[in-house]
Amino acid sequence: MLLSLSRVFSREGLHGLDERSSLSRKLVALPDLAAVLCYPRPEAREVEARMQELASIGVDALDLTGTHQIGHARVLGKGCVGIVTKALMHDKPVALKIRRVDADRQDMNHEADMLRLANSVDVGPRLLAQSKNFLAMELINGLPLNRWITALPGTGCKKRVRRVVGGLLDDCHRLDGISLDHGELSEAPKNVLVDENGAPRIVDFESASDRRRPGNVTAIAQYLLIGGGPARRVRAILGWRRKASLIHALREYKHSPDDQAFQRVRLVAGL
């Protein structure tokens, strides 16, 4: 469902107090827009302010499609801090993160700063624009990591798995190198997408920090190679049985996370 913000504005006018007061009546006809922009408590005044805020960063429309549902609308994701939906920005598709009205933070500045830092080493979706309540980012079309692993055929996919595991370890090492800890890579299914080209992409930097000791390589290795569930399937596809050696290499890397220690991790992981 594509909702053009300019059409809502043009039909309502929004130029004077009397016209603005009618927005609440308009939102009765557009409850999906209100529910997504101001989840979980939409109010006409706040919806209007957020629509104007979106216009200020060049967002033209919301594309309410995806796998998560809010009322009758669908979105790409729903978390404790924000809602992620598809949008059009200067007529180009983007991912839009919308701050929930009940979020535990007053703005999106911290996440924007952390994503901008990750972008400096070519990690994460590209940050395109930000405002108090919104982040506009590169839209990554792909599957969550756990679904990608589950969908793998039983044979003939070792090269693809190596590419994803190696790519994620490389990205995590780059984050470690700038002292940026993602903070949620132990829950990689929610924070890693495998795009249409088979490349892994780390997303969602709302819990990231550059003030704590980074543990990105350790976290993703635990999820992909050492733990249970998805790791068992990855190990089976790769024919890999060196958990004890990898744990030792990770301990050395944690003590001294330099390139030499990281290459030892990659070597033990069979990459």
N, C-alpha and C positions, 0 to 999 in steps of 0.2 A: 504494500500500500504506500504510494508516494504522495506525501502531503506537501504542497508548495507553500512556504511561509509567506511569500509575496502575495499570493492569492488571498490568504486569510487577511493580510493587512489591507489589501486593496478593497476587499468586500466590506471590511469594517470601517475603513477610513483611518481610525486611530489618530485623528488630528485635534480633537477637542474633548473636553471632559464628558460631554453627553455621549459622544461617539464611543469613547473608551469604556464607558460604563456598560455599553451593550456587548462588550466582549464576553461577559459571563454568559449571556444568552447564546452567543455564537459557540462557546465551548460546550454547550449542551449538544450541539450538532457535531462537535469535534472532540468527543471525550478521549479518544485515543491519543491525540496530540497533547492534551492537557495531562493525561496520566503519565506519559513518557517524559515530558519536559519537567514535571514537578512531582515525580514519584517520591513517596507514596501518598502525599497530601496536596493535590492540585488546588490552587487558588487563582482566581482570574487575574488579580493584580500581578502575582508572581509569574504567571504564564506569559502575560503581556511583556513584562520586563525581560524575561528570558528570550522571547522571540526577538525583541529589539537587540539584545546582546548577540544573538546568533547572526542577525543581519550585519552587525558591526564587524564580525570576523569573516564575512563572506559566505555564510551558509545559506543556501537557497531553499532547500527542501529536506525533509526527513523521509527515508525509505523504510517504513515500518515492516520489515521482513526479518526472519531469523528463526532460531530454534527455541527461544525463551518467550514467554507470554506475559504481557501486562494488560489486563482486561482483554479486549479483543485485538490489541496490537501485538505484534511480534518484534523482538529485538535480538541483537546478537549476543548480549550477555547482561547479567544482572548480578551485582555484588553489593557489599556493605557500604561502599562509598559512592558507586555510580552505576549508571545504565549505559550500555554501549549499543549504538544503533548505526545503521548505514545512513549516510546523508549525501547531499550534493553540495559541493563548495565550488563556486565559479563554474558550475555545470559539470564538475568532475566528481566521481564517487570517492568518498572518504569514510573513515570510521570516526564517529563522534562519541566522546565520553561525556555524559551529563551528570553533574553532581547531584546526588539525592538531596532533597530538602532536609532530611534527617541525618545527614552524614556527620561523622565526628570531626569534620574540618570545615573551615569557613570558606575555603576556595580551593582551586586546583593547582596552586602555584608550586607546591612541593613536588607533586607528580610530574609537572611540566619540567621542573629543574632536573629531576632524576632522569627523565626520558631524554632531555637534551644532552645530559652527560653521557648516557648510553649511546646516543646517536654519534657522539664525537669519536667513538671507536667502532662505528658501523654496526651497532647492535640495536634491536628494537624497531618498531614501526617509526617512520620519520614523523617528527612533530611538525605540523603545518601551521597551526595557529592555536592560540590560547586566550581565554578570558577568565573571569572569576569563576564561572560555573561550567565551562566547557573546554575540552581538548579536542582539536581536530587533528587526525593522524592519518597516515597512509593506511589504506584498506588492504588487509591481507586476506586473500581468499584461500582457505585451506581447512584442514581437519585438526581438531585437538590431538595432541600427541598420542594419548591412549587409544583413541578411535583409529588413528592411522596404524598403530601397532596391531590392533585387533583385526584390521582389514587386510593385513599382509597375507599373501598366499603362503602355503607351507614350504614351498621351495622356490628357488630362482630369485630371491630378493636380498641376498646377502650384501650385494654392492649398495643397494638403496639404504639398508639399515646402517652400514658402515658410514655412509655419507651423513646421515642424520646424527648418529652418535658422535662422529668426529666433528661435525659442524657445531653441535651444541657445546661440546667440550671446548672448542676453539673460542666460541662466543663467550663462554663463562670465564675462560682464562683472560680474555680481553677486559671483561668487567672486573675481575680480580685485580688486574694490572692498574686500574684507575681507582681502586679502593671503593668500588660501588657494589654493595651487596643487594641482590634482588630481593631476597627475604622470603620468597615463596616458591622456590624451585623444587623443594621437596614435594610440592603439589603440582608437579610439571604438567599433568593433564589439563589444568585450567590456565596455565601460563605459557605454554608452548604450542604453536601451530606449525604444521608442516604444509607449506604452500603448494600451489599447483605445479611448481617445478621440482618438488621433492626436497626443498630446502627448509630447514628448521628455523623458526622465528620466535624469539622470546618476546612476550608481550606483558602488559600490566605491571607498571612500575610504581603503583600506589604505595606499596610497603617498602620500597627500596630506600637504602640509606648509604651515605658516604661517610658516616660517623661511627660505624661498627666494623668489626673485622669481617672482610668478605669471605664467603664460603660457597661460592657458586659452583666451582668445579666439583667439590666434594658432594654437594647436594644433588647435582645432575647425575654424577656417577653412581651415587647410591640408588637413585630412582631407576636408571637405565640398565645397570649392570650388576649391582650387588643385592638389591632387595628382592621382594617377591613380586607376584602379579606380572606386570609388564616386563620386568627385568628377566623373569624366567623365560618368557617367550623370546626376548632379544638374545639371551644367552644360547637358547636352542637354535635359533636361526644362524647365529654366528659360529656355533660350535665352540663356544668359549667357556673355559673352565679354570680361570685363574683368579678367583675371588680373593684368596688370601694374599696373593702377590699384589693385587690392585689395592687392597686395603693398606698394605705396607707402603706402596708408592704414594698413596693419598696422604698418609701420615707424614711422609717426607715433604710432600708438596705443601701441606698445611704449615709445616715448620718453616719452609723456605719456598714461597710460591714464585720461583723464578722460571725462566724458559727451560732450563736444563731439567728441573724437577717435573715440569709439565710434559716435556717430551718423554720422560720415563713413564708417566701415567699413560700417555698415548701408546707407547710401545707395549706395555703390559696389557692394555685394553685391545691389542691386536689391530691398531689403526695406523 
